[in-house]
Amino acid sequence: MSIRCGRIVGALLLSLPAWAQAAVPLTPFEQAPTRPLPHSAQISSYLHTLAQHSPLATVTRLGTSAGGRPVEALLVSRDAQFLQQGEPQADRLTVMLLGSQHGNEPSGTEVLQIVARRVLDGELTPLLQQMNFVIVALANPDGRDLNRRLNAKDENPNLDFIAVESPETRIYIDALARFQPDVVMDLHETWNDKWPMTPREGFLTTTDAQFEVGNNPNLDAELSQYANQHFLPALIQAVEAQGIPSQRYNEIYSLRDPVRRGGLSLSNFRNYAAMQGSLTVLFENRHDGKGQFPTPENIAERVRKQRISVEAALALVAGDDSRIRHLSRDARFRWRGVEGDDKFVMQYAFAPNPTEPTTSVTLADRSGKKVVKTFRREDYIALQGTGEIPDGFVIRSQTRRFREWLDDHHIDYQVVQQPQRVELSQQRVASLQIGARTKPGTRDWLDVTLDQKVVQTELKAGDLLVSTEQPQGALIAIMLDPRSANSLYQEPAWRGLLMSNPLPTAPLLADAADLAKREAGKTTKSRLANEHKPAKPVTPAG
C-alpha cells in the first residue's frame, strides 16, 4: 500500500465512530470456556462493554434480585427512541430473550451474550431491520453466583406468576409490561440423566433439544394455534436439520411414567407471557446435572447447540414477522378465548391421548446402545367447565394487600372515593376439597364450590373496582375466580381468605351508573304505562 493510500485509509478510519473501528470483543466465556463460569458482575461488565462499542445498544437496569444483585437488559435496535424508552414500534417486532432463570442452567446466559455480540458485529445485524431486542442475559444473578437453581431466598421466580412473591418475578412482569414483546424466548436446560431413570433403570435420553410454546387453554385462540401447530413444528424441523436431535418438551423420569408436555399453568413464565400476547418459546437443551464444566465437550458443546437452536428460532421469526406481529398485538388487546370472548376455561389437566395412546421414545442404555421404549401418552388437554368474564370485580376487604397484588400485575383499578351503590354476586365457599395431589399439568389442589347471591350493596371509600375492560381482562377473571385452576386463592399465602364470609372479591354485575339507568328505565316504563292506561268508565248518576 502506498503512503498516500495509507493516509486515506487512516483518515477514513478516524472518521468512523469508535465502535466501528474495533471488533466487538468475544464474551468472557468464549475467551475461556474451560474455566469457571463468569460471575454476574463479569456478565454485567460485558453487557456494558457491548453498549460502549456500539450505538445500537444500551444497558438498562430492570431491578434488583432477592440477593441484592442487579438484573439488567441489553436493548439492541437501530432506533434511538427504542434504546431510550423501549416502547414497541409499529413496523418492528420486539423480541425478548431471557437466559438462566434457573441459576444452575447456565448455557442460556452464555448463549445470549454471544447472540448479542453477533447481532452487533454484523453476523446477525440484518435481524435489526425487522426486530428490536430486549436481552436479559442473566435473569437470576443470585443463582449464577451461588451455583443454585433458585434465588438467594430459595424462591423459584419461574413459577411465581400468580402470587408474585419473589422480586425477580416482579422484574419479569414489569419488563413484559414495559416492552410488550411480540416474541419471548426463555432459555433453560434439562437433565441429561433423567433422574431417577438412570440410576434405577439404566437409561439416558438421546434428545439434545426440547421446545415448548404457550399451551394453557386460556391463551388467545389464534396465537395459540399458530404457536402450537405452525411455529413449534417448524422450529423442531429447523433444529433437526442442523444435526441436533430435537422434540417437543416432555417429562419422563421413569419407564413407568407417561409422556406429557410442559406444564399448563399460568403460574409459569412461558404461559404468563403468552397470556400477555407474546409468542413464547421455551428452550430446554441438555444439561449434565453435575455442576462442573471442565471441558469443551461439556458446557461449550451445550452452549453451541443452544445457540444454534436460538438462532434457528430467530430466523423463523424473521421469516414470518408481519404475521407474528399481527397475531401478538391482536392477542394483547383483543383476546379471544377458545370458548368465546366472554368465557374462560375453569379447570383443565393432562389426560390419556384418545387417538394416540402410546408413543415410542429412543433412549440409550448404559453401554450407549440406542433402545426404543414404548410409553403411555398423556398429552391430551382435558377441559372441564367454563367461567364467565364479568364486567369487573369489587374488592371490599384486604384492599391494601390486593392493591399491591394488582400493581404487581399492572392491572388497572379504581379506588372508591364516595359511597356508591352497586349490584354484585356475593360469594362464599360452600365446600372445599383438598386433592391428594395436583392434577397433571397444573399446580392446583383445591376444589372449591361456591354459594352465590345477587345483592345490591353500598361500596365505601377505599373499596376497589376492577374493570375487565382492559388488556388484562381475561387474566383478571381467571385469577380472581376461586374455582379456577389458576386462581389466586390456590396460592398458599392466599388460601386462608377462602374462610372469609363473604369472600373479599365479588363479580360486579351492575355499577352505580347501570343501576341509575335501570331505575330510570323502570320509571319511564311506568310513566308510559300510566299514560296509555284506558280511562276508567264513569257511572251515570241517578
C-alpha atoms as one frame of an Amber mdcrd trajectory, in Angstrom:
protein
   0.000   0.000   0.000   1.338   3.466  -0.886   1.859   6.165   1.733  -0.947
   8.204   0.118  -3.398   5.287   0.219  -2.379   4.564   3.772  -3.180   8.142
   4.756  -6.589   7.935   3.062  -7.449   4.680   4.833  -6.230   6.144   8.108
  -8.391   9.230   7.600 -11.412   7.064   6.857 -10.815   5.017   9.994 -10.558
   8.156  12.081 -13.859   9.378  10.642 -15.682   6.209  11.726 -17.297   6.037
  15.163 -15.238   4.284  17.822 -17.485   1.200  17.864 -16.883   0.561  14.152
 -13.099   0.728  14.396 -12.654  -2.286  16.632 -14.179  -5.725  16.502 -16.794
  -6.434  19.149 -14.929  -8.397  21.844 -15.691 -12.024  22.491 -17.705 -12.879
  25.570 -15.822 -13.857  28.758 -16.990 -17.434  28.224 -15.807 -17.529  24.595
 -12.386 -16.319  25.695 -12.018 -19.098  28.279 -14.738 -21.785  28.054 -12.817
 -24.321  30.149 -12.505 -22.054  33.192 -15.139 -21.467  35.881 -18.193 -19.717
  34.502 -18.190 -15.903  34.701 -19.928 -14.427  37.714 -22.806 -11.982  37.412
 -20.515  -8.940  37.757 -18.433 -10.112  34.780 -21.564 -10.606  32.702 -22.819
  -7.137  33.609 -19.433  -5.679  32.685 -19.546  -7.380  29.296 -23.034  -6.039
  28.537 -21.800  -2.524  29.302 -18.772  -3.154  27.063 -21.112  -4.019  24.189
 -23.061  -0.808  24.767 -19.824   1.199  24.750 -18.743  -0.425  21.471 -21.972
   0.204  19.577 -24.555   2.999  19.292 -27.067   0.237  18.551 -27.062  -0.982
  22.160 -27.683   0.294  25.647 -27.962  -1.311  29.083 -30.957  -0.646  31.298
 -31.375  -1.804  34.881 -34.639  -3.688  35.372 -34.418  -4.182  39.127 -32.610
  -5.877  41.983 -32.600  -9.585  42.807 -33.505 -11.100  46.172 -29.775 -11.168
  46.958 -29.212  -7.524  46.016 -27.686  -8.107  42.566 -28.705  -6.025  39.545
 -30.917  -7.585  36.865 -30.170  -5.855  33.576 -31.331  -5.858  29.969 -29.315
  -5.046  26.879 -31.527  -3.193  24.385 -30.405  -3.542  20.773 -32.057  -1.546
  17.997 -31.471   0.731  15.035 -33.968   3.159  16.578 -32.655   5.665  19.125
 -36.097   6.120  20.689 -36.408   2.398  21.367 -32.991   2.439  23.043 -34.181
   5.285  25.267 -37.766   4.256  26.007 -38.125   0.619  24.919 -41.589   1.304
  23.508 -42.935  -1.104  20.880 -42.785   0.083  17.284 -45.480  -0.377  14.669
 -43.144  -1.710  11.974 -40.800  -3.903  14.035 -41.193  -6.855  16.330 -39.990
  -6.607  19.901 -38.143  -9.822  20.816 -37.331 -10.531  24.467 -34.694 -13.141
  25.293 -34.181 -14.440  28.850 -31.368 -16.666  29.996 -30.894 -18.786  33.102
 -33.968 -18.088  35.192 -32.569 -21.112  36.997 -29.022 -20.404  38.091 -27.775
 -23.955  37.661 -28.833 -23.930  33.990 -26.030 -21.668  32.760 -25.972 -22.127
  28.983 -28.693 -19.556  28.308 -26.676 -16.728  29.811 -23.638 -17.543  27.677
 -25.738 -18.035  24.543 -27.461 -14.672  24.865 -24.201 -12.786  25.266 -22.949
 -14.492  22.098 -26.185 -13.710  20.235 -25.933 -10.067  21.330 -22.363  -9.899
  20.052 -23.355 -11.472  16.734 -26.220  -9.004  16.284 -23.789  -6.121  16.852
 -20.742  -7.356  14.908 -22.511  -7.911  11.584 -23.250 -11.635  11.565 -26.853
 -11.230  12.736 -27.191  -7.473  12.235 -29.754  -7.851   9.377 -32.265  -9.010
  12.008 -32.419  -5.408  13.232 -34.334  -4.474  10.085 -37.278  -6.472  11.405
 -36.905  -6.591  15.169 -35.729  -4.838  18.305 -34.136  -6.869  21.072 -34.547
  -6.904  24.843 -31.831  -9.308  26.033 -31.939 -10.314  29.697 -28.832 -12.481
  29.542 -28.837 -13.340  33.247 -32.338 -13.401  34.704 -31.247 -14.953  38.031
 -27.873 -13.499  39.067 -28.243 -14.962  42.576 -28.452 -18.469  41.182 -25.424
 -17.922  38.942 -23.172 -16.662  41.729 -24.424 -19.174  44.312 -24.431 -22.091
  41.826 -28.041 -22.954  42.608 -31.369 -23.232  40.848 -33.264 -20.720  42.999
 -32.658 -17.123  44.045 -30.966 -16.068  47.283 -34.225 -16.594  49.228 -34.887
 -20.108  47.876 -37.672 -18.838  45.622 -38.367 -20.108  42.107 -39.239 -16.998
  40.072 -40.246 -19.099  37.072 -43.324 -20.499  38.881 -44.446 -17.385  40.749
 -46.556 -15.569  38.169 -49.843 -15.646  40.072 -48.872 -14.776  43.651 -45.809
 -12.697  42.599 -43.783 -13.146  45.779 -40.185 -13.002  44.515 -38.551  -9.751
  43.355 -37.324 -11.433  40.180 -40.885 -12.318  39.161 -41.905  -8.682  39.612
 -38.962  -7.687  37.440 -40.025 -10.045  34.648 -43.648  -8.850  34.808 -42.506
  -5.214  34.773 -40.400  -5.968  31.710 -43.345  -7.612  29.924 -45.500  -4.558
  30.668 -42.809  -2.056  29.680 -41.583  -3.621  26.440 -44.754  -5.513  25.368
 -42.711  -8.102  23.468 -44.235  -9.832  20.459 -41.883 -12.777  20.947 -40.366
 -14.168  24.160 -37.649 -16.835  24.171 -36.938 -18.436  27.546 -33.670 -20.419
  27.733 -33.348 -23.356  30.115 -31.534 -26.671  30.334 -32.847 -30.097  31.221
 -31.160 -33.091  32.831 -29.173 -35.372  30.594 -29.718 -38.146  33.148 -33.488
 -38.407  33.569 -33.461 -38.858  37.339 -34.334 -41.380  38.686 -34.391 -43.273
  35.383 -30.614 -43.586  35.044 -29.517 -44.967  38.434 -32.547 -47.214  38.840
 -33.299 -48.298  35.296 -30.121 -47.606  33.352 -31.257 -45.349  30.503 -30.406
 -41.889  29.206 -32.358 -39.573  26.961 -30.918 -39.090  23.472 -32.530 -35.727
  22.689 -30.313 -32.637  22.778 -33.038 -30.011  22.363 -36.615 -29.798  23.583
 -39.044 -26.968  22.897 -42.436 -25.876  24.156 -44.709 -22.927  23.480 -47.597
 -21.469  25.445 -50.072 -24.302  25.990 -52.563 -23.032  28.572 -56.085 -23.473
  27.158 -56.999 -19.873  28.040 -54.448 -18.290  25.707 -55.689 -16.308  22.739
 -57.031 -18.953  20.346 -55.422 -17.680  17.135 -51.996 -17.025  18.649 -52.064
 -20.396  20.413 -52.990 -22.222  17.225 -50.136 -20.554  15.347 -47.617 -21.328
  18.100 -48.591 -24.971  18.550 -49.460 -26.019  15.027 -47.083 -23.915  12.934
 -44.158 -22.345  14.755 -43.243 -25.214  17.083 -43.154 -27.947  14.397 -41.156
 -25.632  12.119 -38.629 -24.958  14.900 -38.136 -28.652  15.668 -37.616 -29.356
  11.974 -35.145 -26.480  11.576 -33.015 -27.572  14.539 -33.121 -31.216  13.451
 -31.817 -30.063  10.066 -28.763 -28.670  11.904 -27.963 -32.169  13.198 -29.341
 -31.670  16.714 -31.852 -34.314  17.885 -34.967 -32.335  18.822 -38.523 -32.846
  20.030 -41.403 -31.208  21.823 -40.755 -30.953  25.543 -41.754 -33.970  27.598
 -41.178 -35.057  31.156 -40.058 -38.661  31.679 -38.470 -39.648  34.979 -39.161
 -43.377  34.903 -40.030 -46.077  32.399 -43.411 -46.200  34.139 -44.121 -42.509
  33.518 -46.436 -41.307  30.762 -45.185 -38.788  28.224 -46.620 -35.346  28.946
 -45.840 -31.860  27.743 -44.705 -28.778  29.633 -46.890 -27.533  32.499 -50.189
 -25.856  31.615 -50.361 -23.367  34.473 -50.320 -19.590  34.077 -48.032 -19.566
  37.106 -45.061 -20.368  34.844 -43.325 -17.679  32.828 -43.951 -19.288  29.450
 -47.728 -19.293  29.786 -47.966 -15.999  31.659 -46.009 -14.204  28.939 -48.163
 -15.881  26.282 -51.268 -14.644  28.130 -49.906 -11.109  27.621 -49.960 -11.721
  23.859 -46.395 -12.934  23.267 -45.378 -15.842  21.067 -43.430 -17.587  23.822
 -40.887 -20.355  23.215 -39.222 -22.481  25.898 -35.763 -23.896  25.117 -34.698
 -26.935  27.130 -31.281 -28.027  25.968 -29.415 -30.860  27.636 -27.677 -30.454
  30.973 -25.331 -32.993  32.587 -26.611 -32.139  36.060 -23.221 -32.229  37.787
 -22.452 -28.520  38.046 -18.865 -28.983  36.811 -17.751 -27.696  33.427 -14.169
 -28.810  32.777 -14.115 -29.451  29.020 -15.497 -28.029  25.764 -17.369 -31.299
  25.232 -19.445 -30.335  28.236 -20.561 -26.708  28.706 -19.105 -25.426  25.435
 -20.992 -28.050  23.472 -24.221 -27.257  25.286 -23.761 -23.575  24.514 -23.102
 -24.341  20.859 -26.258 -26.408  20.498 -28.453 -23.910  22.304 -27.076 -21.040
  20.232 -27.984 -22.939  17.069 -31.473 -23.505  18.487 -31.985 -19.820  19.333
 -30.680 -18.575  16.002 -32.922 -21.054  14.163 -35.894 -19.639  16.085 -34.872
 -16.063  15.263 -34.643 -16.972  11.585 -38.180 -18.372  11.684 -39.431 -15.217
  13.385 -37.733 -13.033  10.772 -39.322 -15.086   8.018 -42.848 -14.532   9.366
 -42.503 -11.227  11.190 -45.612  -9.445   9.925 -47.898 -12.367  10.757 -46.409
 -12.763  14.224 -46.690  -9.044  14.896 -50.355  -9.066  13.848 -51.217 -12.124
  15.957 -49.350 -10.860  19.006 -50.859  -7.403  19.065 -54.359  -8.660  18.393
 -53.981 -11.121  21.274 -52.714  -8.408  23.606 -55.628  -6.042  23.060 -58.445
  -8.228  21.666 -58.181 -11.559  23.461 -60.315 -14.354  22.013 -60.585 -17.451
  24.148 -61.221 -20.930  22.857 -64.710 -20.881  24.426 -65.611 -17.360  23.300
 -64.698 -13.823  24.292 -66.800 -13.769  27.453 -65.831 -17.171  28.842 -62.686
 -18.860  30.121 -61.818 -22.492  30.797 -62.209 -23.135  34.513 -60.360 -26.440
  35.028 -58.004 -28.453  32.834 -55.381 -31.178  33.119 -53.403 -33.658  31.042
 -55.255 -36.876  30.248 -54.612 -40.031  28.179 -54.433 -39.256  24.475 -57.572
 -40.810  22.933 -56.198 -41.035  19.372 -52.550 -41.950  20.109 -52.473 -43.803
  23.438 -48.759 -44.700  23.236 -45.568 -43.296  21.763 -42.062 -44.597  21.105
 -39.061 -42.885  22.679 -35.436 -43.624  21.778 -33.188 -43.964  24.836 -29.590
 -45.085  25.329 -28.620 -47.863  27.705 -25.514 -47.858  29.923 -23.326 -49.048
  27.036 -24.562 -46.260  24.782 -26.675 -48.546  22.616 -29.938 -46.975  21.454
 -33.099 -48.673  22.678 -36.678 -47.825  21.720 -39.153 -47.918  24.591 -42.925
 -47.523  24.498 -44.576 -45.035  26.851 -48.151 -44.137  27.628 -49.100 -40.817
  26.116 -50.925 -38.324  28.350 -50.600 -35.091  26.413 -54.288 -34.552  25.702
 -55.606 -31.440  27.466 -58.953 -32.256  29.080 -61.187 -29.242  29.737 -63.791
 -29.030  32.478 -66.275 -26.201  32.844 -66.193 -22.573  31.836 -66.379 -19.362
  33.802 -67.943 -16.054  32.874 -65.830 -12.942  32.497 -67.908 -10.343  34.357
 -67.818  -6.598  33.736 -65.475  -6.315  36.678 -64.777  -7.230  40.285 -65.386
  -5.488  43.590 -62.851  -5.923  46.401 -64.207  -4.919  49.818 -61.663  -6.276
  52.310 -57.904  -6.896  52.366 -57.784  -3.938  49.973 -54.215  -2.891  50.766
 -52.954  -6.387  50.066 -54.984  -6.652  46.865 -53.783  -3.253  45.684 -50.174
  -4.396  45.945 -51.049  -7.560  44.022 -52.909  -5.642  41.308 -49.980  -3.247
  40.969 -47.592  -6.194  40.611 -49.623  -7.400  37.620 -50.059  -3.900  36.135
 -53.831  -4.290  36.395 -55.765  -1.020  36.388 -58.281  -0.436  39.184 -60.291
   2.367  40.757 -60.273   3.252  44.443 -63.776   4.225  45.526 -63.836   7.830
  46.800 -67.526   8.349  47.557 -70.139   5.798  48.641 -71.916   4.282  45.656
 -74.479   1.580  45.181 -73.641  -1.457  43.036 -75.012  -4.891  42.276 -72.695
  -7.841  42.671 -72.550 -11.600  43.054 -71.691 -12.118  46.699 -69.718 -15.336
  47.146 -68.780 -17.676  49.939 -67.215 -21.143  49.916 -69.873 -23.838  50.197
 -67.443 -26.766  50.159 -63.721 -27.254  49.880 -61.974 -30.469  48.914 -58.224
 -30.949  49.160 -56.823 -33.206  46.459 -54.234 -35.840  47.327 -52.051 -34.436
  44.561 -52.212 -31.807  41.877 -53.843 -32.509  38.553 -51.287 -33.364  35.834
 -50.013 -30.172  34.238 -51.398 -27.816  36.886 -50.443 -26.617  40.357 -53.921
 -26.501  41.946 -55.037 -28.955  44.601 -58.160 -27.288  45.997 -61.624 -27.997
  44.558 -63.901 -25.116  45.509 -67.683 -24.949  45.319 -69.365 -21.581  45.843
 -72.649 -20.252  47.147 -73.528 -17.097  45.206 -76.187 -14.490  45.878 -77.056
 -11.414  43.827 -77.168  -8.403  46.147 -77.246  -4.650  45.895 -74.873  -3.032
  48.356 -73.184   0.266  49.005 -69.441   0.499  48.474 -67.497   2.610  50.929
 -64.485   4.829  50.345 -61.372   2.705  49.922 -63.097  -0.258  48.290 -61.726
  -1.291  44.880 -63.389  -1.553  41.485 -61.506  -3.595  38.885 -62.871  -3.428
  35.357 -62.282  -6.308  32.964 -62.492  -3.871  30.045 -58.689  -3.739  29.770
 -55.995  -5.841  28.076 -55.687  -7.958  31.237 -59.439  -8.569  31.412 -59.460
 -12.338  30.876 -56.499 -12.848  33.201 -58.274 -10.875  35.958 -61.261 -13.220
  35.836 -59.091 -16.338  35.701 -57.074 -15.311  38.759 -59.912 -13.916  40.910
 -62.447 -16.714  40.422 -61.911 -19.073  43.411 -62.908 -22.116  41.314 -60.296
 -21.526  38.618 -57.251 -23.787  38.246 -55.168 -20.601  38.234 -56.994 -18.763
  40.991 -55.041 -16.533  43.333 -56.838 -18.416  46.112 -54.919 -21.573  45.126
 -51.655 -19.924  46.222 -50.515 -20.964  49.736 -50.238 -17.404  51.057 -53.801
 -16.597  49.931 -55.714 -19.785  50.789 -56.730 -18.535  54.219 -59.035 -15.979
  52.571 -61.285 -18.825  51.423 -62.594 -18.903  55.002 -63.928 -15.351  54.648
 -67.694 -14.929  54.505 -68.281 -13.316  52.110 -65.106 -13.624  50.051 -63.123
 -10.380  49.610 -63.700 -10.420  45.839 -67.079 -10.390  44.110 -68.037 -10.252
  40.421 -69.567  -6.892  39.523 -72.992  -7.179  37.858 -74.007  -3.514  37.700
 -72.258  -0.328  38.798 -73.903   2.870  40.037 -74.429   4.164  36.503 -76.028
   0.890  35.410 -78.379   0.927  38.392 -79.314   4.539  37.701 -80.152   3.671
  34.074 -82.128   0.664  35.253 -84.151   2.781  37.658 -84.657   5.457  35.010
 -85.877   2.764  32.633 -88.347   1.469  35.200 -89.667   4.989  35.842 -90.092
   5.665  32.127 -91.815   2.333  31.581 -94.183   3.000  34.481 -94.972   6.540
  33.228 -95.647   5.324  29.701 -97.867   2.576  31.030 -99.902   5.100  33.012
-100.205   7.464  30.032-101.659   4.702  27.861-103.836   3.181  30.558-107.534
   3.167  29.470-109.687   5.710  31.295-111.958   4.274  33.978-115.583   4.402
  32.799-117.856   6.898  34.600-121.091   5.538  36.066-124.074   7.818  35.271
-125.789   9.385  38.275-129.380   8.508  39.214
